[in-house]
Amino acid sequence: MKKLLLSLFLTLSIGAMSLTLPGSTEVISPQPNDVVYICTGSSATKYHRTADCRGLNSCKGSIVKVTRSDAENKYHHTL
């Protein structure tokens, strides 16, 4: 009986891990030509995927739309 319960528990546990919730989204890696947003303030170090990202609220410079490649290579920002 213990073996049966253990195998049932393991089967259900493994099956539950493979379920995908409805409406869940797949994470997509940014591409070099993707448009991102950066803050030009002197202490800014990150780029953002949307212009209304709350991380840009404290920007002391201006918010600029650039390619991901430029954000990383020209402005030295990271995600």
Secondary structure, DSSP 8 states (H G I E B T S, - for coil): -HHHHHHHHHHHHHHHHT---TT--------TT-EEEEE-STT--BEESSTT-GGGTT-SS-EEEEEHHHHHHTS--B-
